[in-house]
Protein backbone atom coordinates (compact mmCIF):
# COMPACT_ATOMS: atom_id res chain seq x y z
CA UNK A 1 0.00 0.00 0.00
CA UNK A 2 2.80 2.38 0.91
CA UNK A 3 4.61 1.58 -2.34
CA UNK A 4 1.49 2.41 -4.35
CA UNK A 5 1.19 5.79 -2.60
CA UNK A 6 4.83 6.60 -3.36
CA UNK A 7 4.34 5.60 -7.01
CA UNK A 8 1.23 7.81 -7.25
CA UNK A 9 3.07 10.79 -5.78
CA UNK A 10 5.97 10.30 -8.22
CA UNK A 11 3.53 10.09 -11.14
CA UNK A 12 1.76 13.32 -10.10
CA UNK A 13 5.09 15.12 -9.64
CA UNK A 14 6.30 14.03 -13.08
CA UNK A 15 2.97 15.06 -14.64
CA UNK A 16 3.21 18.57 -13.17
CA UNK A 17 6.87 18.83 -14.12
CA UNK A 18 6.12 17.71 -17.66
CA UNK A 19 3.37 20.31 -18.05
CA UNK A 20 5.67 23.12 -16.92
CA UNK A 21 8.54 21.92 -19.11
CA UNK A 22 6.32 21.64 -22.20
CA UNK A 23 4.87 25.12 -21.63
CA UNK A 24 8.35 26.57 -21.15
CA UNK A 25 9.84 24.98 -24.29
CA UNK A 26 6.88 25.93 -26.48
CA UNK A 27 7.01 29.42 -24.99
CA UNK A 28 10.63 29.76 -26.11
CA UNK A 29 9.78 28.44 -29.59
CA UNK A 30 6.80 30.81 -29.90
CA UNK A 31 8.90 33.77 -28.72
CA UNK A 32 11.66 33.06 -31.25
CA UNK A 33 9.04 32.45 -33.95
CA UNK A 34 7.41 35.82 -33.25
CA UNK A 35 10.73 37.64 -32.96
CA UNK A 36 11.97 36.46 -36.33
CA UNK A 37 8.60 36.95 -38.04
CA UNK A 38 7.66 40.45 -36.92
CA UNK A 39 10.98 41.98 -35.88
CA UNK A 40 13.26 40.74 -38.65
CA UNK A 41 11.03 39.04 -41.20
CA UNK A 42 8.66 41.86 -42.03
CA UNK A 43 11.36 44.50 -42.79
CA UNK A 44 13.67 42.02 -44.59
CA UNK A 45 10.96 40.57 -46.81
CA UNK A 46 10.68 43.91 -48.68
CA UNK A 47 14.27 43.85 -49.95
CA UNK A 48 14.98 40.53 -51.67
CA UNK A 49 13.46 37.14 -52.48
CA UNK A 50 16.41 35.12 -51.00
CA UNK A 51 15.91 36.90 -47.71
CA UNK A 52 12.23 36.01 -47.75
CA UNK A 53 13.12 32.37 -48.47
CA UNK A 54 15.52 32.42 -45.51
CA UNK A 55 12.76 33.66 -43.22
CA UNK A 56 10.31 31.01 -44.47
CA UNK A 57 12.90 28.23 -43.98
CA UNK A 58 13.60 29.50 -40.48
CA UNK A 59 9.93 29.49 -39.52
CA UNK A 60 9.60 26.01 -41.03
CA UNK A 61 12.46 24.77 -38.85
CA UNK A 62 10.77 26.14 -35.74
CA UNK A 63 7.59 24.29 -36.70
CA UNK A 64 9.52 21.06 -37.29
CA UNK A 65 11.34 21.45 -33.96
CA UNK A 66 8.01 21.91 -32.17
CA UNK A 67 6.58 18.87 -33.96
CA UNK A 68 9.55 16.68 -33.02
CA UNK A 69 9.41 17.91 -29.43
CA UNK A 70 5.74 16.96 -29.15
CA UNK A 71 6.43 13.42 -30.41
CA UNK A 72 9.45 13.20 -28.08
CA UNK A 73 7.28 14.06 -25.09
CA UNK A 74 4.75 11.38 -26.08
CA UNK A 75 7.32 8.61 -26.67
CA UNK A 76 8.46 6.70 -23.57
CA UNK A 77 12.17 5.86 -23.37
CA UNK A 78 11.52 2.13 -23.02
CA UNK A 79 11.04 0.41 -19.69
CA UNK A 80 12.36 -2.96 -18.61
CA UNK A 81 9.73 -5.68 -18.82
CA UNK A 82 9.12 -7.13 -15.31
CA UNK A 83 8.99 -10.61 -16.87
CA UNK A 84 12.50 -10.27 -18.36
CA UNK A 85 14.75 -13.18 -17.34
CA UNK A 86 18.39 -13.25 -18.48
CA UNK A 87 20.09 -16.48 -19.47
CA UNK A 88 22.93 -15.80 -17.04
CA UNK A 89 22.18 -13.86 -13.85
CA UNK A 90 24.93 -11.41 -12.82
CA UNK A 91 24.98 -8.88 -10.01
CA UNK A 92 25.10 -5.94 -12.43
CA UNK A 93 22.07 -7.35 -14.28
CA UNK A 94 19.81 -7.01 -11.24
CA UNK A 95 18.16 -3.82 -10.00
CA UNK A 96 17.75 -3.72 -6.25
CA UNK A 97 15.42 -0.69 -6.48
CA UNK A 98 12.93 -2.47 -8.77
CA UNK A 99 13.79 -5.93 -7.42
CA UNK A 100 13.99 -7.40 -10.92
CA UNK A 101 16.50 -8.42 -13.58
CA UNK A 102 17.43 -5.92 -16.27
CA UNK A 103 18.98 -6.25 -19.76
CA UNK A 104 22.49 -4.98 -20.58
CA UNK A 105 22.91 -1.18 -20.75
CA UNK A 106 19.77 -0.62 -18.67
CA UNK A 107 19.91 1.74 -15.70
CA UNK A 108 17.59 2.68 -12.90
CA UNK A 109 16.39 6.28 -12.99
CA UNK A 110 15.75 7.64 -9.51
CA UNK A 111 13.55 10.42 -10.91
CA UNK A 112 11.26 8.16 -12.94
CA UNK A 113 11.73 5.36 -10.38
CA UNK A 114 11.98 2.80 -13.19
CA UNK A 115 14.65 0.86 -15.08
CA UNK A 116 15.23 2.37 -18.52
CA UNK A 117 16.38 0.43 -21.59
CA UNK A 118 19.61 1.88 -22.98
CA UNK A 119 19.35 4.86 -20.65
CA UNK A 120 21.46 7.85 -21.67
CA UNK A 121 20.32 10.52 -19.21
CA UNK A 122 17.24 12.06 -17.62
CA UNK A 123 16.26 15.25 -19.42
CA UNK A 124 14.34 17.80 -17.31
CA UNK A 125 13.12 19.62 -20.42
CA UNK A 126 11.12 16.69 -21.80
CA UNK A 127 10.89 15.75 -18.90
CA UNK A 128 11.62 12.05 -18.92
CA UNK A 129 14.54 9.75 -19.52
CA UNK A 130 16.29 9.60 -22.87
CA UNK A 131 16.61 5.91 -23.63
CA UNK A 132 16.64 3.39 -26.42
CA UNK A 133 13.20 4.25 -27.80
CA UNK A 134 13.38 8.06 -27.89
CA UNK A 135 17.08 8.89 -28.24
CA UNK A 136 16.69 9.53 -31.98
CA UNK A 137 13.86 12.00 -31.31
CA UNK A 138 15.97 13.86 -28.73
CA UNK A 139 18.88 14.23 -31.17
CA UNK A 140 16.56 15.40 -33.98
CA UNK A 141 14.96 17.98 -31.68
CA UNK A 142 18.37 19.37 -30.69
CA UNK A 143 19.51 19.39 -34.33
CA UNK A 144 16.46 21.23 -35.70
CA UNK A 145 16.50 23.68 -32.79
CA UNK A 146 20.17 24.45 -33.42
CA UNK A 147 19.53 24.98 -37.15
CA UNK A 148 16.60 27.28 -36.43
CA UNK A 149 18.71 29.24 -33.95
CA UNK A 150 21.56 29.73 -36.43
CA UNK A 151 19.25 31.00 -39.18
CA UNK A 152 17.49 33.26 -36.65
CA UNK A 153 20.84 34.84 -35.76
CA UNK A 154 21.62 35.37 -39.44
CA UNK A 155 18.23 37.04 -39.93
CA UNK A 156 18.75 39.34 -36.94
CA UNK A 157 22.28 40.22 -38.08
CA UNK A 158 20.90 41.08 -41.52
CA UNK A 159 18.35 43.30 -39.79
CA UNK A 160 21.22 45.00 -37.96
CA UNK A 161 23.04 45.59 -41.25
CA UNK A 162 19.94 47.26 -42.67
CA UNK A 163 19.96 49.63 -39.71
CA UNK A 164 23.58 50.72 -40.20
CA UNK A 165 23.19 51.05 -43.98
CA UNK A 166 20.18 53.33 -43.47
CA UNK A 167 17.55 51.17 -45.17
CA UNK A 168 15.54 50.49 -42.00
CA UNK A 169 16.70 52.44 -38.97
CA UNK A 170 15.88 51.51 -35.37
CA UNK A 171 15.53 53.51 -32.20
CA UNK A 172 18.20 53.12 -29.52
CA UNK A 173 15.92 50.92 -27.39
CA UNK A 174 15.16 48.53 -30.24
CA UNK A 175 18.82 48.50 -31.22
CA UNK A 176 19.81 47.40 -27.71
CA UNK A 177 17.14 44.71 -27.75
CA UNK A 178 18.44 43.54 -31.13
CA UNK A 179 21.98 43.22 -29.76
CA UNK A 180 20.69 41.22 -26.80
CA UNK A 181 18.67 38.95 -29.09
CA UNK A 182 21.70 38.27 -31.28
CA UNK A 183 23.99 37.50 -28.32
CA UNK A 184 21.47 35.26 -26.56
CA UNK A 185 20.51 33.53 -29.79
CA UNK A 186 24.13 32.90 -30.75
CA UNK A 187 24.99 31.45 -27.33
CA UNK A 188 21.88 29.24 -27.37
CA UNK A 189 22.59 28.01 -30.90
CA UNK A 190 26.22 27.26 -30.05
CA UNK A 191 25.16 25.29 -26.96
CA UNK A 192 22.60 23.26 -28.91
CA UNK A 193 25.06 22.65 -31.75
CA UNK A 194 27.72 21.34 -29.33
CA UNK A 195 25.09 19.17 -27.62
CA UNK A 196 24.07 17.75 -31.00
CA UNK A 197 27.67 16.94 -31.95
CA UNK A 198 28.26 15.32 -28.56
CA UNK A 199 25.30 12.96 -28.92
CA UNK A 200 25.87 12.33 -32.62
CA UNK A 201 29.46 11.21 -32.03
CA UNK A 202 28.22 8.90 -29.28
CA UNK A 203 25.79 7.39 -31.79
CA UNK A 204 28.66 6.83 -34.25
CA UNK A 205 30.43 4.68 -31.63
CA UNK A 206 27.19 3.28 -30.12
CA UNK A 207 27.85 4.69 -26.65
CA UNK A 208 25.66 6.09 -23.91
CA UNK A 209 26.68 8.99 -21.70
CA UNK A 210 27.59 6.70 -18.80
CA UNK A 211 29.70 4.47 -21.05
CA UNK A 212 31.46 7.51 -22.51
CA UNK A 213 32.26 8.81 -19.04
CA UNK A 214 33.73 5.43 -18.10
CA UNK A 215 35.91 5.41 -21.22
CA UNK A 216 37.03 9.00 -20.64
CA UNK A 217 38.04 8.22 -17.06
CA UNK A 218 40.06 5.23 -18.24
CA UNK A 219 41.72 6.86 -21.26
CA UNK A 220 41.75 10.66 -21.22
CA UNK A 221 43.69 11.04 -24.49
CA UNK A 222 41.30 8.81 -26.45
CA UNK A 223 37.85 9.73 -25.11
CA UNK A 224 36.06 7.15 -27.29
CA UNK A 225 38.46 4.36 -26.32
CA UNK A 226 39.65 1.49 -28.44
CA UNK A 227 37.40 -0.83 -30.43
CA UNK A 228 37.76 -3.46 -27.70
CA UNK A 229 36.43 -0.94 -25.15
CA UNK A 230 33.16 -0.57 -27.09
CA UNK A 231 31.45 -3.98 -27.07
CA UNK A 232 28.29 -2.63 -28.74
CA UNK A 233 30.09 -0.85 -31.59
CA UNK A 234 28.98 -2.50 -34.85
CA UNK A 235 30.47 0.02 -37.25
CA UNK A 236 29.43 3.57 -38.09
CA UNK A 237 26.63 2.79 -40.55
CA UNK A 238 25.22 -0.07 -38.48
CA UNK A 239 25.26 2.13 -35.37
CA UNK A 240 23.39 4.91 -37.18
CA UNK A 241 20.84 2.49 -38.62
CA UNK A 242 20.29 0.96 -35.18
CA UNK A 243 19.25 4.31 -33.73
CA UNK A 244 17.81 6.15 -36.77
CA UNK A 245 16.41 3.39 -38.98
CA UNK A 246 17.59 1.38 -41.96
CA UNK A 247 16.26 3.78 -44.61
CA UNK A 248 18.00 7.13 -45.04
CA UNK A 249 14.68 8.93 -45.45
CA UNK A 250 13.84 7.86 -41.90
CA UNK A 251 16.94 9.43 -40.41
CA UNK A 252 15.54 12.97 -40.48
CA UNK A 253 11.91 12.15 -39.65
CA UNK A 254 10.57 11.85 -36.09
CA UNK A 255 9.81 8.14 -36.39
CA UNK A 256 10.70 6.31 -33.15
CA UNK A 257 12.88 3.23 -33.55
CA UNK A 258 11.55 0.57 -31.17
CA UNK A 259 13.93 -2.36 -30.57
CA UNK A 260 12.38 -5.81 -30.47
CA UNK A 261 14.98 -7.57 -28.31
CA UNK A 262 17.45 -6.54 -25.57
CA UNK A 263 20.82 -5.41 -26.81
CA UNK A 264 23.69 -7.83 -27.22
CA UNK A 265 27.40 -7.03 -27.70
CA UNK A 266 28.52 -6.67 -31.30
CA UNK A 267 30.65 -9.78 -30.98
CA UNK A 268 27.49 -11.83 -30.35
CA UNK A 269 25.38 -10.34 -33.12
N, C-alpha and C positions, 0 to 999 in steps of 0.2 A: 504493500500500500504506500509506504514511504517512497519507494523507488518510482512509483507512478506519479506521485505528486512532484517529485524533483524533475522528472521528464516533462511534465506539463508546464512547470515553471520555465524550464529551458526553452521549450517550444514557443511559449508566449514571448519570452525575451528575444528570441531570434526573429519572431514575426515582427515585433516592434522595431527591432534594429534594421531589418530588411526594408521596412516601409520608409524609415528615415533615410537609409542609404540610397534607395531608388529615387526618392524625391530630390535628394541632394545632387545625385549624378545627372538626372534629367534637368534639374535647375541650371546646372553648369552648361549642359548642352544647349538648352534654350537661350541662355544668356549669350553664349558665343554665337549662336545662330542669329539672334537679333542684332548683335553688335556688328557682325559682318554684313548683314543684309541692309540695315538702315544707316549705319554709320559710314561704312566703306562702300558697300555695293551700290547704293543709289547714286552717289556722286561719280563713281568710277564707270558705271554702265553707260554714261553719256559720252565717253571719250573714245572707246574702241571696242570692237567685237571680241578680240582675244581676252580683254579684261572681263567682259561680261561672261564669257565661257568659264574663266577662272572662278568667278563668283558662283556660278551655277554648280560647277564641280565641287567646290568647297561645301556648299549647302547640301549637295548630294551625299558627301562623305559624312556630314553630321547626321543625316537621316539614317545612313547605313550603320554608323556607330551606335545610334540609339536602338536600331532594330536588333543588332547583334547583342547589345547589352540586355535587352528584354528577353531574348532567347537564353542568354547565359543565366539570368536570374531564375528562369523556369526549369533549367536543366540541372538535376542533382549530380553531384560529383561521382556517384557510384559508391554504394555502401556494401560492406561485406555481408554475404548471405549467412544468417545464423546456422544454416544446415551445412556450411562448408566444412569438409573434413579432409585434411591433407594426407597424402600417402605416408609421409614421414613426419612425425610430430617433433618439432624442435622448440626450445624455449623462446626463441625470437619470433616463432610463428604462432604465439599464443598471447592474446590480449587479456591482461588481468582486470582491466577496467570493465570490459564487456563480458569477460568470462567465456570466451569463445576463441576458436582457432581463426587465423587470418592468413590470406594468401601472401606471397612475397610482395614486397614494396608497399604493403598496406601499413597505415599508421593510425593511431587513435588520436582524434581531435578532441581536445578538452573543452573547446567552445561548443562544437556540435554534439559532443558526448557520444560519438559513434566512430567506428573504424572505417576509414576511407580507402577505397581502392586506388593505388598509385598516387597517394596524396602528395601534392607539391607544397601547398601552403594554405592557410586560411586567409581569405581576402575579406577585410571588413567593408569594402565598397560594394560587394555583391549582394549581401554578405553571406557567404558560405565557403566551404572548402573548394579549392581548385584541385580536382583529381582526374582520374583516367577519363571520365566521360565528358568533362566540360573544359579540359585544358585547351583544346583547340579554340573554343569560343572565347576564352579569356585572352589568348594571344591575338585573335582577330580583332577583338574589341580594342586592345591596346594599339594595334597596328593602325586601324582606321582612325582612332582618336588622334594618334600622332600625325598622321597624314593631314587630317582636317586642321590640326593646330598649326602645322607648317604653312599650309596655304592661307590660313587666316592671317598669320604674321606677314606673309608676302602682300596680302591685300591691304593690310593696315599700313605697311611701309610704303606701298604705292600711293595710298591716301596722303601720307606725310609728304611724299615727293610733290604731289599736286599742290599742297599748301605752300611749299617753298618756291615752287615755280610760278605761283600766282594764279593758277587755274581755278583753285577752289580753296580760298583762305579760311582759316579757323580762328576763333577767339582764343585768348590765352588759356582760359579754363579748359576748352575742348582740346587744345594742343597738349596740355599737361595730361589729361585723361588718355589721349592717344598714345603718349609716351608710356604711360603706365600699362596700357593694354598690350603694347608691343613687348615690353619687358616681361610682364607676367605670362603672356602667351608663348614667348620664346623659351622661357624657363620651363613651362609646363610641357611644351612640345619636346624639348631636349630630354626631360625626365622620362616621358613616355617612350621616346625613341630608344633610349638606353635600356629601359625595361623590356621593350620588345626584342632588342638584340640579345639581351641576357637570356630570355626564355627561348628564343629561336635557336641559339647556339646549344642550349641544353637539349632541345628536341633533336638537333643534328647528331648528338652523341647519346640520345635516349637516356637522359639523366633527370632526376628530380632535384629540387633544391637541397634536400637533405643529403642526397648522394654526392652532389657537387661540393657541398661544404666538407664532407668527409674526405673527398679527393684533394681538395685544396689544403686541408690541414695536414695531409700526408705528403703532398708534393707541391710546394708553393710555386716552384718555377714552371710546372706544367699543370695548370689548374684543372684540365680535363683528364689528366692521368694517362696511363698507357692503355692499350687495347685490353690487356688482361685485367685492368682495374674496372672495366665497364662490362659486366657480364651480360647486360641486356642490349648492348650495342650490336645491331644487325647490319650496319652500313647506313650511309647517309640517306639514300633513297628509301630503303626499307623503313628507317626510323621515321621519316616524314610521312610515308604512306600509313604507318601504324597510327599516327596521331591525327592526320589530316584527310585520310582516305586514299584509295587506290587511283582514282581518276583526278587528273590535274584540275578539272573544272570544279571539283569539290573543295579544293584547297582554300579557295577564297570565299566560299559560301558558308553561312552559319549552320552547317549540318552536323549535328553531334555524331561522333564516332563511338559506338557502344561496343566494347569488347565482349566476346561470347564466353571466353574462358579466362581463368587467372593467368597472369604472365609467367613465362618460363624463361630462364636464361637463354641467350642466343645459341649457346653451345648445345642446347637440348631441343632447339626448334628444327 
